[in-house]
Amino acid sequence: MDKQPAVVFRNVGQLYFPQTRVECHYSLTSEHGWSSSDWIGIFQMGWSSVKQYHTYTWALVPEGYTEGTSIDHCAVFQGTS
């Protein structure tokens, strides 16, 4: 039996425009374990290294989250000028 991913990204766009706000919606299964170094990055298609991100944001533990439960959450990337 294949192990299901602990993080599932939802509504992922095929194209994002520079300097625009991007919302990254994701679900965490009960198997996910938080780390203080968790982050979510935006990469160009075809990336081959985690060092090739355009921008990133820290994936902070949602308020009221209980370890070992599933949750839907959203990370926001602010557009810059």
Backbone atoms as SQL, in Angstrom:
CREATE TABLE atoms (id INTEGER PRIMARY KEY, chain TEXT, resi INTEGER, resn TEXT, atom TEXT, x REAL, y REAL, z REAL);
INSERT INTO atoms VALUES
  (1, 'A', 1, 'MET', 'N', 0.835, -1.177, 0.000),
  (2, 'A', 1, 'MET', 'CA', 0.000, 0.000, 0.000),
  (3, 'A', 1, 'MET', 'C', 0.883, 1.244, 0.000),
  (4, 'A', 2, 'ASP', 'N', 0.599, 2.192, -0.914),
  (5, 'A', 2, 'ASP', 'CA', 1.376, 3.419, -1.005),
  (6, 'A', 2, 'ASP', 'C', 1.033, 4.365, 0.136),
  (7, 'A', 3, 'LYS', 'N', 2.068, 5.012, 0.677),
  (8, 'A', 3, 'LYS', 'CA', 1.863, 5.986, 1.734),
  (9, 'A', 3, 'LYS', 'C', 1.359, 7.286, 1.116),
  (10, 'A', 4, 'GLN', 'N', 0.312, 7.860, 1.685),
  (11, 'A', 4, 'GLN', 'CA', -0.249, 9.111, 1.193),
  (12, 'A', 4, 'GLN', 'C', 0.642, 10.274, 1.644),
  (13, 'A', 5, 'PRO', 'N', 0.737, 11.343, 0.821),
  (14, 'A', 5, 'PRO', 'CA', 1.561, 12.493, 1.222),
  (15, 'A', 5, 'PRO', 'C', 0.958, 13.190, 2.439),
  (16, 'A', 6, 'ALA', 'N', 1.823, 13.752, 3.278),
  (17, 'A', 6, 'ALA', 'CA', 1.370, 14.458, 4.470),
  (18, 'A', 6, 'ALA', 'C', 0.881, 15.866, 4.135),
  (19, 'A', 7, 'VAL', 'N', 1.356, 16.433, 3.021),
  (20, 'A', 7, 'VAL', 'CA', 0.931, 17.766, 2.578),
  (21, 'A', 7, 'VAL', 'C', 0.358, 17.633, 1.173),
  (22, 'A', 8, 'VAL', 'N', -0.846, 18.162, 0.976),
  (23, 'A', 8, 'VAL', 'CA', -1.503, 18.120, -0.328),
  (24, 'A', 8, 'VAL', 'C', -1.846, 19.556, -0.723),
  (25, 'A', 9, 'PHE', 'N', -1.252, 20.039, -1.830),
  (26, 'A', 9, 'PHE', 'CA', -1.540, 21.386, -2.300),
  (27, 'A', 9, 'PHE', 'C', -2.812, 21.363, -3.134),
  (28, 'A', 10, 'ARG', 'N', -3.649, 22.392, -2.966),
  (29, 'A', 10, 'ARG', 'CA', -4.939, 22.457, -3.646),
  (30, 'A', 10, 'ARG', 'C', -5.023, 23.721, -4.490),
  (31, 'A', 11, 'ASN', 'N', -5.748, 23.652, -5.579),
  (32, 'A', 11, 'ASN', 'CA', -5.988, 24.806, -6.453),
  (33, 'A', 11, 'ASN', 'C', -4.683, 25.460, -6.908),
  (34, 'A', 12, 'VAL', 'N', -3.741, 24.647, -7.320),
  (35, 'A', 12, 'VAL', 'CA', -2.451, 25.164, -7.765),
  (36, 'A', 12, 'VAL', 'C', -2.607, 25.733, -9.176),
  (37, 'A', 13, 'GLY', 'N', -2.234, 26.994, -9.334),
  (38, 'A', 13, 'GLY', 'CA', -2.338, 27.643, -10.635),
  (39, 'A', 13, 'GLY', 'C', -1.225, 27.201, -11.574),
  (40, 'A', 14, 'GLN', 'N', -1.477, 27.318, -12.858),
  (41, 'A', 14, 'GLN', 'CA', -0.465, 26.980, -13.858),
  (42, 'A', 14, 'GLN', 'C', 0.438, 28.171, -14.164),
  (43, 'A', 15, 'LEU', 'N', -0.013, 29.376, -13.792),
  (44, 'A', 15, 'LEU', 'CA', 0.714, 30.592, -14.125),
  (45, 'A', 15, 'LEU', 'C', 0.484, 31.634, -13.055),
  (46, 'A', 16, 'TYR', 'N', 1.546, 32.270, -12.618),
  (47, 'A', 16, 'TYR', 'CA', 1.457, 33.366, -11.648),
  (48, 'A', 16, 'TYR', 'C', 2.196, 34.561, -12.224),
  (49, 'A', 17, 'PHE', 'N', 1.667, 35.749, -12.005),
  (50, 'A', 17, 'PHE', 'CA', 2.279, 36.962, -12.538),
  (51, 'A', 17, 'PHE', 'C', 3.147, 37.627, -11.483),
  (52, 'A', 18, 'PRO', 'N', 4.307, 38.160, -11.892),
  (53, 'A', 18, 'PRO', 'CA', 5.179, 38.858, -10.938),
  (54, 'A', 18, 'PRO', 'C', 4.439, 40.022, -10.273),
  (55, 'A', 19, 'GLN', 'N', 4.824, 40.361, -9.082),
  (56, 'A', 19, 'GLN', 'CA', 4.277, 41.469, -8.302),
  (57, 'A', 19, 'GLN', 'C', 2.797, 41.300, -7.963),
  (58, 'A', 20, 'THR', 'N', 2.283, 40.079, -7.962),
  (59, 'A', 20, 'THR', 'CA', 0.900, 39.854, -7.565),
  (60, 'A', 20, 'THR', 'C', 0.861, 38.981, -6.317),
  (61, 'A', 21, 'ARG', 'N', -0.182, 39.150, -5.543),
  (62, 'A', 21, 'ARG', 'CA', -0.392, 38.366, -4.325),
  (63, 'A', 21, 'ARG', 'C', -0.808, 36.946, -4.727),
  (64, 'A', 22, 'VAL', 'N', -0.200, 35.947, -4.105),
  (65, 'A', 22, 'VAL', 'CA', -0.517, 34.545, -4.405),
  (66, 'A', 22, 'VAL', 'C', -0.906, 33.853, -3.106),
  (67, 'A', 23, 'GLU', 'N', -2.051, 33.177, -3.129),
  (68, 'A', 23, 'GLU', 'CA', -2.478, 32.367, -1.998),
  (69, 'A', 23, 'GLU', 'C', -2.192, 30.908, -2.318),
  (70, 'A', 24, 'CYS', 'N', -1.549, 30.229, -1.401),
  (71, 'A', 24, 'CYS', 'CA', -1.205, 28.816, -1.571),
  (72, 'A', 24, 'CYS', 'C', -2.020, 28.008, -0.567),
  (73, 'A', 25, 'HIS', 'N', -3.051, 27.330, -1.051),
  (74, 'A', 25, 'HIS', 'CA', -3.920, 26.535, -0.189),
  (75, 'A', 25, 'HIS', 'C', -3.397, 25.101, -0.118),
  (76, 'A', 26, 'TYR', 'N', -3.386, 24.566, 1.083),
  (77, 'A', 26, 'TYR', 'CA', -2.910, 23.202, 1.249),
  (78, 'A', 26, 'TYR', 'C', -3.608, 22.523, 2.413),
  (79, 'A', 27, 'SER', 'N', -3.595, 21.204, 2.365),
  (80, 'A', 27, 'SER', 'CA', -4.155, 20.387, 3.440),
  (81, 'A', 27, 'SER', 'C', -3.018, 19.578, 4.053),
  (82, 'A', 28, 'LEU', 'N', -3.061, 19.452, 5.358),
  (83, 'A', 28, 'LEU', 'CA', -2.096, 18.624, 6.076),
  (84, 'A', 28, 'LEU', 'C', -2.844, 17.429, 6.640),
  (85, 'A', 29, 'THR', 'N', -2.327, 16.250, 6.380),
  (86, 'A', 29, 'THR', 'CA', -2.947, 15.054, 6.937),
  (87, 'A', 29, 'THR', 'C', -2.477, 14.878, 8.373),
  (88, 'A', 30, 'SER', 'N', -3.102, 13.968, 9.070),
  (89, 'A', 30, 'SER', 'CA', -2.741, 13.732, 10.470),
  (90, 'A', 30, 'SER', 'C', -1.319, 13.186, 10.617),
  (91, 'A', 31, 'GLU', 'N', -0.714, 12.710, 9.516),
  (92, 'A', 31, 'GLU', 'CA', 0.651, 12.176, 9.568),
  (93, 'A', 31, 'GLU', 'C', 1.717, 13.275, 9.541),
  (94, 'A', 32, 'HIS', 'N', 1.321, 14.506, 9.245),
  (95, 'A', 32, 'HIS', 'CA', 2.296, 15.597, 9.150),
  (96, 'A', 32, 'HIS', 'C', 2.843, 15.946, 10.522),
  (97, 'A', 33, 'GLY', 'N', 4.138, 16.183, 10.577),
  (98, 'A', 33, 'GLY', 'CA', 4.783, 16.637, 11.804),
  (99, 'A', 33, 'GLY', 'C', 5.414, 18.001, 11.559),
  (100, 'A', 34, 'TRP', 'N', 5.054, 18.998, 12.335),
  (101, 'A', 34, 'TRP', 'CA', 5.567, 20.352, 12.135),
  (102, 'A', 34, 'TRP', 'C', 7.030, 20.455, 12.510),
  (103, 'A', 35, 'SER', 'N', 7.731, 21.310, 11.799),
  (104, 'A', 35, 'SER', 'CA', 9.122, 21.627, 12.094),
  (105, 'A', 35, 'SER', 'C', 9.260, 23.139, 12.041),
  (106, 'A', 36, 'SER', 'N', 10.122, 23.704, 12.862),
  (107, 'A', 36, 'SER', 'CA', 10.317, 25.156, 12.856),
  (108, 'A', 36, 'SER', 'C', 10.972, 25.635, 11.566),
  (109, 'A', 37, 'SER', 'N', 11.442, 24.700, 10.741),
  (110, 'A', 37, 'SER', 'CA', 12.084, 25.090, 9.479),
  (111, 'A', 37, 'SER', 'C', 11.207, 24.795, 8.259),
  (112, 'A', 38, 'ASP', 'N', 9.893, 24.534, 8.448),
  (113, 'A', 38, 'ASP', 'CA', 8.985, 24.295, 7.326),
  (114, 'A', 38, 'ASP', 'C', 8.760, 25.586, 6.544),
  (115, 'A', 39, 'TRP', 'N', 8.851, 25.491, 5.223),
  (116, 'A', 39, 'TRP', 'CA', 8.576, 26.645, 4.380),
  (117, 'A', 39, 'TRP', 'C', 7.927, 26.185, 3.089),
  (118, 'A', 40, 'ILE', 'N', 7.273, 27.124, 2.405),
  (119, 'A', 40, 'ILE', 'CA', 6.617, 26.854, 1.127),
  (120, 'A', 40, 'ILE', 'C', 7.221, 27.824, 0.120),
  (121, 'A', 41, 'GLY', 'N', 7.673, 27.296, -1.012),
  (122, 'A', 41, 'GLY', 'CA', 8.304, 28.140, -2.019),
  (123, 'A', 41, 'GLY', 'C', 7.570, 28.108, -3.340),
  (124, 'A', 42, 'ILE', 'N', 7.805, 29.140, -4.136),
  (125, 'A', 42, 'ILE', 'CA', 7.304, 29.185, -5.507),
  (126, 'A', 42, 'ILE', 'C', 8.500, 28.975, -6.422),
  (127, 'A', 43, 'PHE', 'N', 8.360, 27.991, -7.308),
  (128, 'A', 43, 'PHE', 'CA', 9.436, 27.592, -8.203),
  (129, 'A', 43, 'PHE', 'C', 8.989, 27.706, -9.653),
  (130, 'A', 44, 'GLN', 'N', 9.958, 27.901, -10.528),
  (131, 'A', 44, 'GLN', 'CA', 9.674, 27.856, -11.960),
  (132, 'A', 44, 'GLN', 'C', 9.482, 26.396, -12.357),
  (133, 'A', 45, 'MET', 'N', 8.617, 26.161, -13.343),
  (134, 'A', 45, 'MET', 'CA', 8.423, 24.783, -13.817),
  (135, 'A', 45, 'MET', 'C', 9.766, 24.193, -14.242),
  (136, 'A', 46, 'GLY', 'N', 9.962, 22.934, -13.924),
  (137, 'A', 46, 'GLY', 'CA', 11.180, 22.246, -14.303),
  (138, 'A', 46, 'GLY', 'C', 12.319, 22.408, -13.311),
  (139, 'A', 47, 'TRP', 'N', 12.043, 22.959, -12.152),
  (140, 'A', 47, 'TRP', 'CA', 13.105, 23.163, -11.167),
  (141, 'A', 47, 'TRP', 'C', 13.713, 21.828, -10.762),
  (142, 'A', 48, 'SER', 'N', 14.987, 21.859, -10.362),
  (143, 'A', 48, 'SER', 'CA', 15.664, 20.622, -9.999),
  (144, 'A', 48, 'SER', 'C', 16.377, 20.702, -8.646),
  (145, 'A', 49, 'SER', 'N', 16.307, 21.865, -8.000),
  (146, 'A', 49, 'SER', 'CA', 16.959, 22.038, -6.706),
  (147, 'A', 49, 'SER', 'C', 16.113, 22.969, -5.846),
  (148, 'A', 50, 'VAL', 'N', 16.042, 22.696, -4.543),
  (149, 'A', 50, 'VAL', 'CA', 15.278, 23.580, -3.663),
  (150, 'A', 50, 'VAL', 'C', 15.889, 24.979, -3.595),
  (151, 'A', 51, 'LYS', 'N', 17.095, 25.139, -4.077),
  (152, 'A', 51, 'LYS', 'CA', 17.740, 26.459, -4.105),
  (153, 'A', 51, 'LYS', 'C', 17.216, 27.329, -5.253),
  (154, 'A', 52, 'GLN', 'N', 16.380, 26.778, -6.115),
  (155, 'A', 52, 'GLN', 'CA', 15.896, 27.505, -7.289),
  (156, 'A', 52, 'GLN', 'C', 14.540, 28.181, -7.062),
  (157, 'A', 53, 'TYR', 'N', 14.190, 28.470, -5.835),
  (158, 'A', 53, 'TYR', 'CA', 12.910, 29.122, -5.556),
  (159, 'A', 53, 'TYR', 'C', 12.959, 30.602, -5.955),
  (160, 'A', 54, 'HIS', 'N', 11.776, 31.150, -6.309),
  (161, 'A', 54, 'HIS', 'CA', 11.669, 32.582, -6.602),
  (162, 'A', 54, 'HIS', 'C', 11.418, 33.350, -5.315),
  (163, 'A', 55, 'THR', 'N', 10.561, 32.798, -4.485),
  (164, 'A', 55, 'THR', 'CA', 10.248, 33.390, -3.187),
  (165, 'A', 55, 'THR', 'C', 9.741, 32.284, -2.278),
  (166, 'A', 56, 'TYR', 'N', 9.720, 32.556, -0.995),
  (167, 'A', 56, 'TYR', 'CA', 9.212, 31.566, -0.046),
  (168, 'A', 56, 'TYR', 'C', 8.574, 32.287, 1.134),
  (169, 'A', 57, 'THR', 'N', 7.810, 31.529, 1.903),
  (170, 'A', 57, 'THR', 'CA', 7.254, 32.014, 3.159),
  (171, 'A', 57, 'THR', 'C', 7.320, 30.865, 4.162),
  (172, 'A', 58, 'TRP', 'N', 7.454, 31.214, 5.422),
  (173, 'A', 58, 'TRP', 'CA', 7.487, 30.191, 6.462),
  (174, 'A', 58, 'TRP', 'C', 6.099, 29.598, 6.632),
  (175, 'A', 59, 'ALA', 'N', 6.029, 28.300, 6.816),
  (176, 'A', 59, 'ALA', 'CA', 4.766, 27.599, 7.050),
  (177, 'A', 59, 'ALA', 'C', 4.569, 27.517, 8.559),
  (178, 'A', 60, 'LEU', 'N', 3.908, 28.524, 9.095),
  (179, 'A', 60, 'LEU', 'CA', 3.720, 28.615, 10.542),
  (180, 'A', 60, 'LEU', 'C', 2.585, 27.703, 11.003),
  (181, 'A', 61, 'VAL', 'N', 2.703, 27.222, 12.213),
  (182, 'A', 61, 'VAL', 'CA', 1.666, 26.364, 12.786),
  (183, 'A', 61, 'VAL', 'C', 0.405, 27.211, 12.982),
  (184, 'A', 62, 'PRO', 'N', -0.723, 26.780, 12.414),
  (185, 'A', 62, 'PRO', 'CA', -1.966, 27.544, 12.575),
  (186, 'A', 62, 'PRO', 'C', -2.396, 27.620, 14.040),
  (187, 'A', 63, 'GLU', 'N', -2.963, 28.752, 14.410),
  (188, 'A', 63, 'GLU', 'CA', -3.453, 28.927, 15.774),
  (189, 'A', 63, 'GLU', 'C', -4.514, 27.873, 16.076),
  (190, 'A', 64, 'GLY', 'N', -4.397, 27.253, 17.219),
  (191, 'A', 64, 'GLY', 'CA', -5.372, 26.250, 17.634),
  (192, 'A', 64, 'GLY', 'C', -5.141, 24.865, 17.052),
  (193, 'A', 65, 'TYR', 'N', -4.044, 24.685, 16.300),
  (194, 'A', 65, 'TYR', 'CA', -3.761, 23.387, 15.694),
  (195, 'A', 65, 'TYR', 'C', -3.397, 22.364, 16.770),
  (196, 'A', 66, 'THR', 'N', -3.924, 21.154, 16.641),
  (197, 'A', 66, 'THR', 'CA', -3.594, 20.054, 17.537),
  (198, 'A', 66, 'THR', 'C', -2.805, 19.017, 16.746),
  (199, 'A', 67, 'GLU', 'N', -1.608, 18.693, 17.236),
  (200, 'A', 67, 'GLU', 'CA', -0.740, 17.705, 16.576),
  (201, 'A', 67, 'GLU', 'C', -1.495, 16.402, 16.367),
  (202, 'A', 68, 'GLY', 'N', -1.329, 15.815, 15.169),
  (203, 'A', 68, 'GLY', 'CA', -1.959, 14.543, 14.863),
  (204, 'A', 68, 'GLY', 'C', -3.348, 14.668, 14.259),
  (205, 'A', 69, 'THR', 'N', -3.767, 15.895, 13.931),
  (206, 'A', 69, 'THR', 'CA', -5.057, 16.101, 13.280),
  (207, 'A', 69, 'THR', 'C', -4.840, 16.639, 11.869),
  (208, 'A', 70, 'SER', 'N', -5.855, 16.524, 11.039),
  (209, 'A', 70, 'SER', 'CA', -5.806, 17.074, 9.682),
  (210, 'A', 70, 'SER', 'C', -6.268, 18.524, 9.719),
  (211, 'A', 71, 'ILE', 'N', -5.770, 19.337, 8.777),
  (212, 'A', 71, 'ILE', 'CA', -6.144, 20.746, 8.745),
  (213, 'A', 71, 'ILE', 'C', -5.978, 21.294, 7.334),
  (214, 'A', 72, 'ASP', 'N', -6.816, 22.248, 6.954),
  (215, 'A', 72, 'ASP', 'CA', -6.658, 23.010, 5.719),
  (216, 'A', 72, 'ASP', 'C', -6.078, 24.358, 6.104),
  (217, 'A', 73, 'HIS', 'N', -5.118, 24.833, 5.325),
  (218, 'A', 73, 'HIS', 'CA', -4.463, 26.096, 5.652),
  (219, 'A', 73, 'HIS', 'C', -4.078, 26.834, 4.375),
  (220, 'A', 74, 'CYS', 'N', -3.625, 28.056, 4.542),
  (221, 'A', 74, 'CYS', 'CA', -3.268, 28.895, 3.401),
  (222, 'A', 74, 'CYS', 'C', -2.034, 29.721, 3.753),
  (223, 'A', 75, 'ALA', 'N', -1.064, 29.741, 2.861),
  (224, 'A', 75, 'ALA', 'CA', 0.107, 30.615, 2.977),
  (225, 'A', 75, 'ALA', 'C', -0.057, 31.705, 1.927),
  (226, 'A', 76, 'VAL', 'N', 0.346, 32.934, 2.268),
  (227, 'A', 76, 'VAL', 'CA', 0.176, 34.051, 1.352),
  (228, 'A', 76, 'VAL', 'C', 1.543, 34.623, 0.976),
  (229, 'A', 77, 'PHE', 'N', 1.749, 34.768, -0.332),
  (230, 'A', 77, 'PHE', 'CA', 2.943, 35.415, -0.860),
  (231, 'A', 77, 'PHE', 'C', 2.520, 36.802, -1.303),
  (232, 'A', 78, 'GLN', 'N', 3.088, 37.842, -0.713),
  (233, 'A', 78, 'GLN', 'CA', 2.725, 39.215, -1.069),
  (234, 'A', 78, 'GLN', 'C', 3.482, 39.639, -2.322),
  (235, 'A', 79, 'GLY', 'N', 2.791, 40.310, -3.227),
  (236, 'A', 79, 'GLY', 'CA', 3.446, 40.863, -4.416),
  (237, 'A', 79, 'GLY', 'C', 4.356, 42.007, -4.003),
  (238, 'A', 80, 'THR', 'N', 5.483, 42.124, -4.654),
  (239, 'A', 80, 'THR', 'CA', 6.403, 43.220, -4.378),
  (240, 'A', 80, 'THR', 'C', 6.534, 44.085, -5.612),
  (241, 'A', 81, 'SER', 'N', 6.875, 45.341, -5.405),
  (242, 'A', 81, 'SER', 'CA', 7.038, 46.223, -6.565),
  (243, 'A', 81, 'SER', 'C', 8.471, 46.618, -6.758);
